[in-house]
């Protein structure tokens, strides 16, 4: 090699080595802190982020405080409860997402034959208790390294969290409002005990799912339109608890007809008894519009194969 060329090449090599050493001396952004930061932004709050990451809210707050101390910036504008990113916070968010993606990409390259990770799925009580358990058990046999977090939710809450907190949902919608794969249609009915008459009381005592439930909203709107005052005497996220209250004669319930058809001591109330007909509900399997991790894609494809789409009779 020409001696005149060798010197510049050696200089560049020394510069690269020096830059590499400087990089090693720099402060590192811990992936756990970045993950907590991104979760708070995407879940729109400390509490939902803590639930998503299976941590306490205090732990998430501490991780964000450490990240601010490490970077020397404020991530959110004051007051922090409004969760408005500062300009520097917006810059860090972009880098945080890219760094986490690189981490996942590296793990996939190192273990190309193993699909791992965590999948968050929200489902209605009907699917979470009767349909999904056996399917998820079979899926876990195929993909033992994938952790599945199944949560029972109500319609409005699950729809809001699809993307920020859930990768997939099986959710209830009014006819024509769902997206994804339509799984079934079910009549929604008023139900009462065969041994009691709480439907004659005024206000009408109701046993309902929490706020955000589609069935709860339909029931309250229907009674208001009919001019019947009502009061919630039993609220629970468990359909079994609500069925027990209705069977005991405590209240009137609102259920998908398939949920109560096997129950011998409950009957359906009719419009002739003053209870208006309710809309039918539709169940839809939907995936988040954001890019899903490999594990979530695997579960989605599995459910597409195992859950047949609804076909009109």
C-alpha positions in Angstrom: 0.0 0.0 0.0 1.2 3.5 -0.8 2.7 5.0 2.5 0.9 8.2 1.8 -2.5 6.4 1.9 -1.6 4.3 5.0 -1.4 7.3 7.3 -5.0 8.6 6.7 -6.4 5.1 7.0 -4.6 4.6 10.4 -5.9 7.9 11.5 -9.5 7.0 10.7 -9.1 3.6 12.5 -7.8 5.5 15.6 -10.8 7.9 15.4 -13.2 5.0 15.2 -11.6 3.3 18.1 -11.8 6.5 20.1 -15.4 7.0 19.2 -16.2 3.5 20.3 -14.6 4.0 23.7 -16.5 7.3 24.1 -19.7 5.4 23.3 -18.9 2.9 26.0 -18.3 5.6 28.6 -21.7 7.3 27.9 -24.7 6.9 30.2 -27.0 4.1 29.2 -30.8 4.3 29.0 -32.1 1.2 30.8 -34.7 -0.7 28.7 -36.9 -1.2 31.7 -37.1 2.6 32.2 -37.9 3.1 28.5 -40.5 0.4 28.6 -42.3 2.1 31.5 -42.1 5.5 29.8 -43.6 4.1 26.6 -46.3 2.2 28.5 -47.4 5.3 30.4 -47.8 7.2 27.1 -49.5 4.5 25.2 -51.8 3.4 28.0 -52.5 7.1 28.8 -51.8 6.9 32.5 -49.7 5.4 35.3 -52.4 3.1 36.6 -53.2 1.4 33.2 -49.5 1.2 32.4 -48.8 -0.5 35.8 -51.6 -3.0 35.0 -50.1 -3.6 31.5 -46.6 -4.3 32.9 -47.8 -6.2 35.9 -46.2 -3.6 38.3 -47.5 -1.3 41.0 -48.2 2.3 40.2 -45.5 3.3 42.6 -42.9 1.2 40.8 -43.9 2.9 37.5 -43.6 6.3 39.0 -40.2 5.5 40.4 -39.0 4.2 37.0 -40.0 7.4 35.3 -38.4 9.5 38.0 -35.1 7.5 37.5 -35.4 8.1 33.7 -35.8 11.9 34.2 -32.8 11.8 36.6 -30.7 9.8 34.0 -31.6 12.1 31.1 -31.8 15.4 33.0 -35.1 16.3 31.4 -38.8 16.6 32.4 -40.8 14.0 30.5 -44.2 15.6 31.1 -45.4 19.1 31.5 -46.7 20.1 34.9 -49.1 19.1 36.3 -48.1 15.6 35.3 -51.6 14.2 35.8 -52.6 15.7 32.4 -49.8 13.6 30.7 -48.7 16.2 28.1 -45.2 15.4 26.9 -42.6 18.1 26.9 -40.8 18.7 23.6 -37.8 16.8 25.0 -40.1 14.1 26.1 -41.5 13.8 22.6 -37.9 13.4 21.3 -37.1 10.7 23.9 -40.4 8.8 23.1 -39.3 8.4 19.5 -35.9 7.0 20.6 -37.4 4.9 23.3 -39.7 3.1 20.8 -36.9 2.6 18.3 -34.6 1.2 21.0 -37.3 -1.2 22.3 -37.9 -2.3 18.7 -34.2 -3.0 18.2 -34.1 -5.0 21.4 -37.0 -7.2 20.2 -35.4 -7.5 16.8 -32.2 -8.7 18.4 -34.0 -11.3 20.5 -35.8 -12.6 17.4 -32.5 -12.9 15.5 -30.8 -14.7 18.4 -33.7 -17.1 18.9 -35.3 -17.4 15.4 -37.1 -20.6 16.1 -38.7 -19.6 19.4 -41.6 -17.2 19.5 -41.8 -15.5 22.9 -43.2 -12.5 24.6 -46.4 -11.4 26.2 -49.9 -11.0 24.5 -52.6 -8.9 26.1 -56.2 -9.9 25.1 -59.4 -8.4 26.4 -62.7 -10.4 26.2 -66.3 -10.3 27.2 -67.4 -12.5 30.1 -69.0 -15.0 27.8 -65.9 -15.7 25.8 -63.4 -15.4 28.7 -65.3 -18.0 30.8 -66.7 -20.4 28.2 -64.8 -20.3 24.9 -61.2 -19.0 25.4 -59.9 -21.1 28.3 -59.6 -24.4 26.3 -58.4 -22.6 23.1 -55.7 -20.7 25.0 -54.6 -24.0 26.7 -54.1 -25.5 23.2 -52.3 -22.4 22.0 -49.9 -22.5 25.0 -49.0 -26.1 24.1 -48.0 -24.9 20.6 -46.2 -21.7 21.9 -45.0 -22.4 25.5 -42.8 -19.3 25.5 -45.7 -16.9 24.9 -47.3 -15.5 28.0 -51.0 -14.7 27.6 -52.7 -12.1 29.7 -56.5 -12.5 29.4 -58.7 -9.8 31.0 -62.4 -9.6 31.2 -63.7 -6.2 30.3 -66.7 -4.1 29.4 -67.3 -2.9 25.9 -66.4 0.8 26.0 -63.4 0.3 28.2 -62.0 -2.5 26.0 -62.5 -0.5 22.8 -60.7 2.4 24.3 -57.8 0.2 25.4 -57.4 -1.7 22.1 -53.9 -0.6 21.0 -52.7 1.1 24.1 -53.3 -1.8 26.5 -54.7 -4.7 24.4 -53.2 -6.4 21.4 -56.5 -8.2 20.7 -60.1 -8.0 21.9 -63.3 -10.1 21.6 -65.8 -7.4 22.2 -69.5 -6.6 22.0 -70.9 -4.1 19.6 -74.3 -2.8 18.4 -75.1 -4.2 15.0 -72.9 -2.8 12.2 -70.4 -1.0 14.5 -67.8 -3.7 15.0 -64.5 -4.3 13.1 -62.5 -7.4 12.4 -64.1 -10.8 12.3 -67.8 -11.1 13.3 -68.1 -14.2 15.5 -71.8 -14.3 16.6 -75.0 -12.3 17.0 -77.0 -12.7 20.2 -80.4 -11.3 21.3 -80.2 -9.2 24.5 -83.0 -9.8 26.9 -84.4 -8.7 30.3 -84.3 -11.5 32.8 -86.1 -12.0 36.1 -86.5 -14.9 38.7 -89.4 -17.3 38.1 -90.0 -17.1 41.8 -90.1 -13.3 42.4 -91.4 -10.1 40.8 -88.9 -7.3 41.2 -89.9 -6.0 37.8 -93.2 -4.7 39.4 -91.2 -2.4 41.7 -90.7 1.3 41.1 -87.9 2.2 40.7 -87.0 -1.0 38.9 -84.1 -2.7 40.7 -81.3 -3.6 38.3 -78.3 -5.9 38.4 -75.9 -4.6 35.9 -72.3 -4.7 34.6 -70.1 -1.7 35.4 -70.3 1.6 33.6 -69.1 1.2 30.0 -71.0 -1.9 29.4 -73.0 -1.9 26.2 -75.9 -3.9 27.8 -76.0 -1.5 30.8 -76.3 1.5 28.5 -79.1 -0.2 26.4 -81.1 -1.1 29.6 -80.9 2.4 31.1 -81.8 4.1 27.8 -84.7 1.7 27.2 -86.2 2.3 30.7 -85.8 6.0 30.4 -87.6 6.0 27.1 -90.4 3.9 28.6 -90.7 6.3 31.5 -89.7 3.7 34.1 -87.5 4.9 37.0 -84.7 2.5 37.9 -82.0 2.0 40.5 -78.8 -0.2 40.4 -78.9 -2.5 43.4 -76.2 -4.9 42.2 -73.1 -4.0 40.1 -70.5 -6.5 39.2 -68.1 -7.3 36.4 -69.0 -11.0 36.9 -72.0 -12.2 35.0 -72.3 -15.2 37.4 -72.7 -12.8 40.3 -75.4 -10.9 38.4 -77.2 -14.1 37.5 -77.2 -15.2 41.1 -78.8 -11.9 42.2 -81.4 -12.2 39.5 -82.1 -15.8 40.3 -82.6 -14.9 44.0 -85.2 -12.3 43.1 -83.2 -9.3 44.1 -83.2 -7.5 40.7 -84.0 -7.5 37.0 -81.0 -8.4 34.9 -79.9 -7.7 31.3 -78.1 -10.6 29.5 -77.3 -12.1 26.2 -80.0 -14.7 25.7 -77.4 -17.5 25.3 -76.0 -16.6 28.8 -79.3 -17.4 30.6 -80.9 -20.0 28.4 -79.6 -22.9 30.6 -80.8 -21.3 33.9 -84.0 -23.0 35.0 -85.1 -20.4 37.6 -84.9 -17.3 35.3 -87.3 -16.2 32.6 -87.3 -13.5 29.9 -89.5 -10.4 30.4 -91.5 -9.2 27.4 -92.6 -5.9 26.0 -96.2 -6.7 27.2 -94.8 -6.6 30.7 -93.5 -3.1 30.1 -89.9 -4.0 29.2 -89.0 -2.8 25.6 -87.2 -5.0 23.2 -83.4 -4.5 23.3 -81.0 -4.5 20.4 -79.0 -7.6 19.5 -75.3 -7.7 20.3 -72.5 -8.7 17.9 -69.2 -10.2 19.0 -66.1 -9.2 17.1 -62.5 -10.4 17.2 -60.4 -7.4 16.5 -56.6 -6.7 16.5 -54.9 -3.5 17.2 -54.0 -1.3 14.2 -50.5 -0.8 15.5 -47.8 -3.3 14.6 -48.2 -6.4 16.7 -45.4 -8.4 18.2 -44.9 -11.9 16.8 -46.6 -13.6 19.7 -49.8 -11.5 19.2 -49.8 -12.2 15.5 -49.5 -15.9 16.2 -52.5 -15.8 18.7 -54.5 -13.8 16.2 -54.0 -16.3 13.4 -54.7 -19.2 15.8 -58.0 -17.6 16.8 -59.0 -16.9 13.2 -58.6 -20.7 12.6 -60.4 -21.8 15.7 -63.3 -19.3 15.9 -65.5 -19.7 12.9 -67.1 -16.5 11.5 -70.8 -15.9 12.0 -72.9 -17.1 9.0 -76.5 -15.9 8.6 -79.0 -18.6 9.0 
